[in-house]
Amino acid sequence: MTDRYADGRHLAENPRWHSEDAPLKADAVMRLLRSVGWTPAKVVDVGCGSGDVLRALRARLDAGWGHDTQLVGWESSADAASLWTPTPGVTLRRGDPIATGERGDLVLALDVSEHVDDDVGFLRDLARLAPRVLLRMPLDDSWLDRLRPARKRAARERYGHLHAYTRAVALERLKSSGWTVVATDYDRAPPVLDSVRRRWMDRVRRVGLRVAPDLAVDALGGWSLMVAARKADGS
């Protein structure tokens, strides 16, 4: 991961560490878990950031089938860990879960793979934590993004994205790292609609997602790919 997560830059530019998106991400996780019928007993969240996604997930699990599900978050950045709020039913730890031998039934990696130098190696290592994985991968390489390279540079500079994915590239990375995709979904953080152009683009994206979702996302961007996958050996 880049130094911006250890030297204060990311915290200065994103003082909430994206916690404002935590409810949306937790909803997306629950939606995908229900669609594939997974009810994990222990979830390990790699790169849990502020821990707010796990806190939101805890509330949703407690209201549904997962009140006994153990949630363990790991974060390497001291800046992110400084934002943790102790929550019953959520364990937050500093460090590298792969190095410590942490194991679970399901590993989460939400908006993480785009930040690491070797994303295929990272995805491969996740199989050492659990036989199933649920990921969120931003799709920053749409046709529109290629016409506006400044947007891709902004994602790299503000958010530290080292990799720009399309749906096809993201799925190929997973296949190359030994995962078999079970289900996918699209997720999107609430856009800023402070101009006529942005409001118009928002409408186009929403209509496109209903009519031809894969084509719309490839062409217009603005979405993230949610993926549920299992080890390729079937375990």
C-alpha positions as CSV (number, residue, x, y, z in Angstrom):
1,M,0.0,0.0,0.0
2,T,1.1,3.6,-0.6
3,D,2.6,5.7,2.1
4,R,-0.3,8.1,2.0
5,Y,-2.1,5.8,4.5
6,A,0.7,6.0,7.0
7,D,1.9,9.6,6.7
8,G,-1.4,11.5,7.3
9,R,-2.1,12.5,3.8
10,H,-5.1,10.3,3.3
11,L,-6.6,11.2,6.7
12,A,-6.1,14.9,5.9
13,E,-7.9,14.6,2.6
14,N,-10.5,12.1,3.8
15,P,-11.0,12.9,7.5
16,R,-13.9,10.5,7.9
17,W,-12.0,7.7,6.0
18,H,-15.1,7.2,3.8
19,S,-17.2,6.2,6.8
20,E,-20.1,8.1,5.2
21,D,-20.4,5.2,2.7
22,A,-20.5,2.6,5.4
23,P,-24.3,2.0,5.5
24,L,-24.4,1.7,1.7
25,K,-21.5,-0.8,1.7
26,A,-23.1,-2.9,4.5
27,D,-26.3,-3.0,2.6
28,A,-24.5,-4.2,-0.5
29,V,-22.7,-6.9,1.5
30,M,-26.0,-8.1,3.0
31,R,-27.7,-8.1,-0.4
32,L,-25.0,-10.2,-2.0
33,L,-24.9,-12.6,1.0
34,R,-28.6,-13.2,0.8
35,S,-28.5,-13.7,-3.0
36,V,-25.9,-16.5,-2.6
37,G,-27.3,-17.9,0.6
38,W,-24.2,-17.6,2.7
39,T,-24.5,-17.4,6.5
40,P,-20.9,-17.3,7.7
41,A,-20.1,-17.9,11.4
42,K,-17.0,-15.7,11.2
43,V,-16.2,-12.8,8.9
44,V,-12.7,-11.4,8.6
45,D,-12.6,-7.9,7.1
46,V,-9.2,-7.1,5.6
47,G,-8.5,-3.3,5.4
48,C,-11.5,-2.4,7.6
49,G,-10.5,1.3,7.7
50,S,-12.5,3.2,10.3
51,G,-14.4,0.0,11.2
52,D,-17.7,1.7,10.4
53,V,-18.7,-0.9,7.7
54,L,-18.4,-3.7,10.3
55,R,-20.4,-1.6,12.8
56,A,-23.1,-1.1,10.2
57,L,-23.0,-4.8,9.3
58,R,-23.3,-5.8,12.9
59,A,-26.6,-3.9,13.2
60,R,-27.9,-5.5,10.1
61,L,-26.9,-9.0,11.1
62,D,-28.4,-8.5,14.6
63,A,-31.7,-7.6,13.0
64,G,-31.6,-10.7,10.8
65,W,-30.1,-14.1,10.7
66,G,-26.6,-13.3,11.8
67,H,-26.8,-12.4,15.4
68,D,-24.2,-15.1,16.2
69,T,-21.8,-14.1,13.4
70,Q,-18.4,-13.1,14.6
71,L,-17.0,-10.0,13.0
72,V,-13.2,-9.3,13.0
73,G,-11.7,-6.3,11.3
74,W,-8.0,-5.8,10.5
75,E,-6.3,-2.6,9.5
76,S,-2.7,-1.7,8.9
77,S,-3.0,2.1,9.0
78,A,-2.7,3.8,12.4
79,D,-4.5,6.8,10.9
80,A,-7.6,4.7,10.1
81,A,-7.4,2.9,13.5
82,S,-7.5,6.2,15.3
83,L,-11.1,6.5,14.1
84,W,-12.3,3.2,15.6
85,T,-15.3,3.2,17.9
86,P,-15.6,0.2,20.2
87,T,-18.7,-1.8,19.3
88,P,-20.1,-4.9,21.0
89,G,-19.8,-7.8,18.7
90,V,-17.1,-6.3,16.6
91,T,-13.4,-7.0,17.1
92,L,-10.9,-4.6,15.6
93,R,-7.2,-5.4,15.3
94,R,-4.1,-3.7,13.9
95,G,-1.8,-5.5,11.6
96,D,-1.8,-8.2,8.9
97,P,-4.3,-11.0,9.3
98,I,-2.5,-13.2,6.8
99,A,0.7,-13.1,8.8
100,T,-1.1,-13.9,12.1
101,G,-3.0,-16.9,10.7
102,E,-6.5,-15.5,11.3
103,R,-9.1,-17.8,9.8
104,G,-12.8,-17.4,9.1
105,D,-15.7,-18.6,6.9
106,L,-15.8,-15.5,4.8
107,V,-13.2,-12.8,4.1
108,L,-14.3,-9.2,3.1
109,A,-12.1,-6.9,1.1
110,L,-14.1,-3.8,0.3
111,D,-12.2,-1.2,-1.8
112,V,-8.8,-2.7,-1.0
113,S,-7.3,-4.5,-4.0
114,E,-7.0,-1.3,-6.0
115,H,-4.6,0.1,-3.3
116,V,-2.0,-2.7,-3.2
117,D,1.0,-3.0,-5.5
118,D,0.3,-6.7,-6.4
119,D,-3.4,-7.1,-6.5
120,V,-3.3,-10.7,-7.9
121,G,-1.0,-11.7,-5.1
122,F,-3.2,-10.0,-2.5
123,L,-6.3,-11.7,-3.9
124,R,-4.5,-15.1,-3.8
125,D,-3.4,-14.6,-0.2
126,L,-7.0,-14.0,0.9
127,A,-7.7,-17.7,0.3
128,R,-5.5,-18.3,3.4
129,L,-8.1,-16.5,5.5
130,A,-11.3,-18.1,4.3
131,P,-12.7,-20.4,1.5
132,R,-15.1,-17.6,0.4
133,V,-14.6,-14.0,-0.3
134,L,-16.7,-11.0,-0.9
135,L,-15.1,-8.0,-2.6
136,R,-16.0,-4.5,-3.7
137,M,-13.8,-3.2,-6.6
138,P,-14.3,0.3,-8.0
139,L,-14.6,0.3,-11.8
140,D,-12.4,3.3,-12.7
141,D,-11.6,2.4,-16.3
142,S,-14.8,3.0,-18.2
143,W,-15.0,4.3,-21.8
144,L,-15.9,7.7,-20.3
145,D,-12.9,7.6,-18.0
146,R,-10.6,7.0,-20.9
147,L,-11.9,10.1,-22.5
148,R,-11.3,12.0,-19.2
149,P,-7.9,10.9,-18.0
150,A,-7.9,13.6,-15.3
151,R,-10.6,11.7,-13.5
152,K,-8.5,8.6,-13.3
153,R,-5.5,10.7,-12.1
154,A,-7.8,12.2,-9.4
155,A,-8.7,8.8,-8.2
156,R,-5.1,7.8,-8.0
157,E,-4.0,11.0,-6.2
158,R,-6.9,11.5,-3.8
159,Y,-7.7,7.9,-3.0
160,G,-4.5,6.1,-3.7
161,H,-5.8,3.8,-6.4
162,L,-2.9,2.0,-8.1
163,H,-5.2,-0.1,-10.3
164,A,-8.1,0.9,-12.6
165,Y,-10.6,-1.9,-13.2
166,T,-13.2,-2.7,-15.8
167,R,-15.6,-5.5,-14.9
168,A,-13.7,-7.9,-17.2
169,V,-10.3,-7.0,-15.8
170,A,-11.6,-7.4,-12.2
171,L,-13.0,-10.8,-12.9
172,E,-9.9,-11.9,-14.7
173,R,-7.8,-10.8,-11.7
174,L,-10.0,-13.1,-9.5
175,K,-9.7,-16.0,-11.9
176,S,-5.9,-15.5,-12.0
177,S,-5.7,-15.6,-8.2
178,G,-7.5,-18.9,-7.9
179,W,-11.1,-17.8,-7.2
180,T,-14.3,-18.9,-8.8
181,V,-17.0,-16.2,-9.1
182,V,-20.4,-17.2,-7.7
183,A,-22.3,-13.9,-8.1
184,T,-21.8,-10.3,-8.9
185,D,-23.7,-7.1,-8.3
186,Y,-23.2,-3.3,-8.8
187,D,-22.9,-0.8,-6.1
188,R,-22.6,3.0,-6.1
189,A,-21.8,5.6,-3.6
190,P,-24.4,8.5,-3.6
191,P,-23.1,10.9,-6.3
192,V,-22.7,14.6,-5.8
193,L,-25.5,16.2,-7.8
194,D,-24.5,19.9,-7.6
195,S,-24.8,20.7,-11.3
196,V,-27.2,20.2,-14.2
197,R,-24.5,18.0,-16.0
198,R,-24.1,15.8,-13.0
199,R,-27.8,15.4,-12.5
200,W,-28.2,14.5,-16.1
201,M,-25.4,12.0,-16.0
202,D,-26.9,10.4,-12.9
203,R,-30.2,9.9,-14.8
204,V,-28.4,8.4,-17.8
205,R,-26.4,6.0,-15.5
206,R,-29.5,4.9,-13.7
207,V,-31.5,4.2,-16.8
208,G,-28.5,2.5,-18.4
209,L,-28.2,0.2,-15.4
210,R,-31.8,-0.9,-15.7
211,V,-31.7,-1.4,-19.5
212,A,-28.2,-2.9,-20.1
213,P,-26.2,-2.9,-16.8
214,D,-22.9,-4.4,-18.0
215,L,-22.8,-2.1,-21.1
216,A,-23.8,1.0,-19.1
217,V,-21.1,0.4,-16.4
218,D,-18.4,-0.3,-19.0
219,A,-19.3,2.8,-20.9
220,L,-20.2,5.4,-18.3
221,G,-18.4,4.2,-15.1
222,G,-19.4,5.5,-11.7
223,W,-20.1,2.1,-10.2
224,S,-18.2,-0.5,-8.2
225,L,-18.4,-4.3,-8.7
226,M,-19.5,-6.5,-5.8
227,V,-18.2,-10.0,-6.1
228,A,-18.9,-13.2,-4.1
229,A,-16.4,-15.9,-4.9
230,R,-15.2,-19.3,-3.6
231,K,-11.9,-21.1,-3.9
232,A,-11.5,-22.6,-7.3
233,D,-10.9,-26.0,-5.9
234,G,-14.4,-26.0,-4.6
235,S,-13.5,-26.0,-0.9
